[in-house]
Amino acid sequence: MRRNESYWRGDFCSSDYEAFPKFKIVCESENHIGYINVPPKAEYRTPQGYAQIDAELHRFTKLRISYIQTIEESGITRYVYRRPLKIKPEPDMGWHGLVKISYNRKNIMFLFVETLVRGNSDLFANFLRKFFTSPDGKTPLGSLACESMSGEDVGKKLQKNKHHDRYNLPHQGSITSPIEKLFREELINSGIEFEEQVEIILENKKFSVPDFVIRSVGLIIYCDGTEFHKDPQRIIMDKQQDRVLHNYDAFFVLVIQLFKQAKI
């Protein structure tokens, strides 16, 4: 499993007054993505609540929520909502509007929309105030600053690169190594609850994707197969990453390595 990952795109709202868990909400149309980076109100933090937010967003923007991710203080993440596969993103040919909303000078919404009309700012502000709180997770959203622009090229900032795995659904089509299969079977046989391919966010950037996470004991596990030992640079990078992770008290790190036995 490749452990070093690209930067966490959408790193808009990073400040000392944010509460945990943090929320990252990724919205999409057919060819573009967007972000909402403030926490939903407590009453909407349920599957039904997330679906209600998605339906309201789609009603006036035609955008769909791709997924909602929470980030704990330890950096370990959880996907609390994913767009059902039967719901397809809307075609966005001819869309030409870009909306950015900030709160206390921090960007909390950045969306590519079909068009801009009079009253758009009020629609987005009312939507945010209805479903979301300020970054501290408690205070209602107060004064919001809305910036919008229109034109043929404005969507380039949020355009998907469909040939890059950054824009796939998280971990879709990931390849499982033999050692991961063996370890998964042992966990299942032992009755241990675990999660697979959970992202770790450190300093607001995607830092790593361990193979397994056992939340009950704060354990993250990497399984390094034989291919791992063939790349010296990869070994160096992973050792550097392990040193960083071991400095965090929120979890323990276990690395399991598989070696081929040499023939004599």
C-alpha positions in Angstrom: 0.0 0.0 0.0 1.4 3.4 -1.0 1.5 5.4 2.2 2.5 8.9 1.3 -0.4 10.8 -0.2 -1.0 14.1 -2.0 -2.0 17.3 -0.1 -5.6 17.4 1.2 -7.2 19.7 -1.3 -9.9 22.0 0.1 -7.8 23.2 3.0 -9.7 26.4 3.4 -10.7 26.8 7.0 -7.8 26.1 9.4 -7.7 28.1 12.6 -7.4 27.7 16.4 -11.2 28.0 17.0 -12.1 24.9 15.1 -13.6 22.0 17.1 -13.2 18.3 16.5 -14.3 16.4 14.6 -13.7 18.7 11.6 -15.9 18.2 8.6 -14.9 18.1 4.9 -17.9 18.1 2.6 -17.1 17.5 -1.1 -19.8 18.4 -3.7 -19.7 17.6 -7.4 -21.3 17.9 -10.8 -20.2 15.8 -13.7 -16.9 17.6 -14.3 -16.3 19.8 -11.3 -16.0 19.6 -7.5 -16.6 22.0 -4.7 -16.2 22.2 -0.9 -18.1 23.1 2.2 -15.8 23.2 5.2 -17.9 23.9 8.3 -19.6 21.4 10.6 -23.3 20.5 10.2 -25.6 21.3 13.1 -25.9 18.4 15.6 -29.4 17.5 14.5 -28.3 16.9 10.9 -25.4 14.6 11.8 -27.3 11.5 10.8 -27.7 9.6 7.5 -31.1 11.2 7.2 -29.7 14.7 8.0 -26.9 14.4 5.5 -29.4 13.2 2.8 -31.6 16.3 3.6 -28.6 18.6 3.2 -27.8 16.9 -0.1 -31.4 17.3 -1.4 -31.5 21.0 -0.4 -28.2 21.7 -2.1 -29.3 19.9 -5.2 -32.6 21.8 -5.3 -31.0 25.2 -5.9 -27.6 24.4 -7.3 -28.0 21.0 -9.1 -24.8 19.9 -7.2 -24.7 16.6 -5.3 -22.6 15.8 -2.2 -20.0 13.3 -3.2 -19.0 12.4 0.4 -18.7 13.8 3.9 -15.6 13.1 5.9 -14.9 13.8 9.5 -11.4 14.3 10.9 -10.6 13.6 14.6 -8.0 15.4 16.6 -5.7 12.4 16.1 -6.0 12.9 12.3 -7.9 9.7 11.8 -10.8 10.1 9.4 -14.2 8.6 8.9 -16.6 8.7 5.9 -20.0 9.4 7.4 -21.8 9.9 4.1 -21.2 8.8 0.5 -23.3 9.6 -2.5 -25.4 6.5 -3.4 -24.0 5.1 -6.8 -27.6 5.2 -8.2 -27.5 9.0 -7.9 -25.4 10.4 -10.8 -23.8 13.9 -10.8 -25.6 16.4 -13.0 -24.1 17.3 -16.4 -22.5 20.7 -16.2 -21.9 21.7 -19.8 -22.5 25.4 -20.1 -22.2 26.2 -16.4 -20.4 29.4 -15.8 -20.8 30.6 -12.1 -18.4 30.4 -9.2 -19.4 31.1 -5.6 -17.1 31.6 -2.7 -18.3 32.3 0.8 -16.2 33.2 3.8 -16.7 33.6 7.5 -14.3 35.6 9.7 -12.1 35.8 6.6 -11.9 32.0 6.2 -13.3 30.4 3.1 -16.0 27.9 4.1 -17.7 27.3 0.7 -16.4 27.1 -2.8 -18.7 25.9 -5.5 -19.1 25.8 -9.3 -22.7 26.5 -10.2 -24.9 26.7 -13.3 -25.6 30.4 -13.3 -25.6 33.5 -11.1 -28.8 35.3 -10.5 -30.0 38.2 -8.3 -30.4 36.9 -4.8 -27.8 34.1 -5.1 -25.9 35.3 -2.1 -29.0 35.2 0.1 -29.8 31.6 -1.1 -26.3 30.3 -0.2 -26.2 32.2 3.1 -29.6 30.9 4.2 -28.6 27.4 3.2 -25.4 27.6 5.3 -27.2 29.1 8.3 -30.0 26.5 8.2 -27.7 23.4 8.2 -24.3 24.4 9.5 -22.6 26.1 12.5 -19.4 28.1 12.7 -16.1 26.2 12.8 -16.3 25.9 16.6 -19.3 23.5 16.1 -21.6 25.5 18.4 -21.9 29.2 17.4 -24.5 30.1 14.7 -23.0 31.4 11.5 -23.1 35.2 11.6 -22.0 37.6 9.0 -21.0 35.9 5.7 -19.0 37.5 2.9 -20.0 36.2 -0.6 -17.8 36.5 -3.7 -19.1 35.4 -7.1 -17.9 35.5 -10.6 -19.1 34.4 -14.0 -17.5 33.5 -17.3 -16.4 30.6 -19.5 -13.1 29.9 -17.6 -14.1 30.4 -14.0 -14.7 26.6 -13.5 -11.1 25.7 -14.2 -10.2 26.2 -10.5 -12.6 23.3 -9.6 -12.4 21.1 -12.7 -11.9 17.4 -12.1 -8.9 15.7 -13.5 -10.5 12.4 -14.3 -7.2 10.6 -14.9 -6.0 11.4 -11.4 -7.1 9.2 -8.5 -7.6 12.3 -6.3 -11.1 12.7 -7.8 -12.2 9.1 -7.6 -14.4 8.0 -4.8 -12.1 7.3 -1.9 -10.1 4.1 -2.3 -12.3 2.9 -5.2 -10.6 0.1 -7.0 -7.7 -0.1 -4.6 -5.5 -3.3 -4.9 -5.3 -5.6 -1.9 -2.0 -7.3 -1.3 -1.7 -11.0 -0.1 -0.5 -9.9 3.3 -3.5 -7.6 3.7 -5.9 -10.5 2.8 -4.2 -12.7 5.4 -4.3 -10.0 8.1 -7.9 -9.2 7.4 -8.9 -12.9 7.7 -7.1 -13.1 11.1 -8.9 -10.0 12.4 -12.3 -11.4 11.3 -11.6 -14.8 12.8 -10.6 -13.1 16.1 -13.8 -11.0 16.2 -11.9 -7.7 16.2 -13.7 -4.7 14.8 -11.6 -2.8 12.3 -11.8 -0.4 9.4 -9.8 -0.4 6.1 -8.2 2.4 4.1 -8.9 5.2 6.6 -7.2 8.5 5.7 -5.1 10.3 8.3 -5.1 14.1 8.1 -2.2 15.9 9.8 -1.9 19.7 9.7 -4.8 19.9 7.4 -3.2 17.7 4.7 -3.8 14.1 3.7 -0.8 12.4 5.3 -1.3 8.7 5.1 -3.8 5.9 4.4 -3.1 2.9 6.7 -4.4 -0.5 5.7 -6.3 -1.1 8.9 -7.5 1.0 11.9 -8.7 -0.5 15.2 -10.3 2.5 16.8 -11.1 0.7 20.1 -7.3 0.6 21.0 -6.1 3.5 18.9 -4.0 1.2 16.6 -3.2 1.9 12.9 -1.6 -0.9 10.9 0.4 -1.0 7.7 1.0 -4.2 5.8 4.1 -4.0 3.6 4.4 -6.8 1.0 7.4 -8.0 -0.9 7.2 -5.2 -3.4 7.9 -2.8 -0.6 11.4 -4.1 -0.2 12.3 -3.5 -3.9 12.2 0.3 -3.7 14.9 1.9 -1.5 13.4 5.4 -1.8 10.0 4.1 -0.7 11.5 2.5 2.4 13.2 5.8 3.3 10.0 7.8 2.9 7.9 5.3 4.9 10.5 5.3 7.7 10.3 9.1 7.9 6.5 8.8 8.0 6.6 6.2 10.8 8.8 8.6 12.9 6.2 11.3 12.5 3.3 9.0 13.4 5.1 7.6 16.5 5.3 11.2 17.9 1.5 11.3 18.1 0.1 10.0 21.4 -3.4 9.5 19.9 -2.6 6.2 18.3 -0.1 3.4 18.1 1.6 2.3 14.8 2.1 -1.3 13.8 4.0 -2.2 10.6 3.8 -5.8 9.4 6.3 -6.8 6.7 6.3 -9.8 4.5 9.6 -11.1 3.2 10.2 -13.8 0.6 12.3 -16.6 1.8 15.6 -16.8 -0.2 16.3 -20.1 -2.0 19.5 -21.8 -0.9 
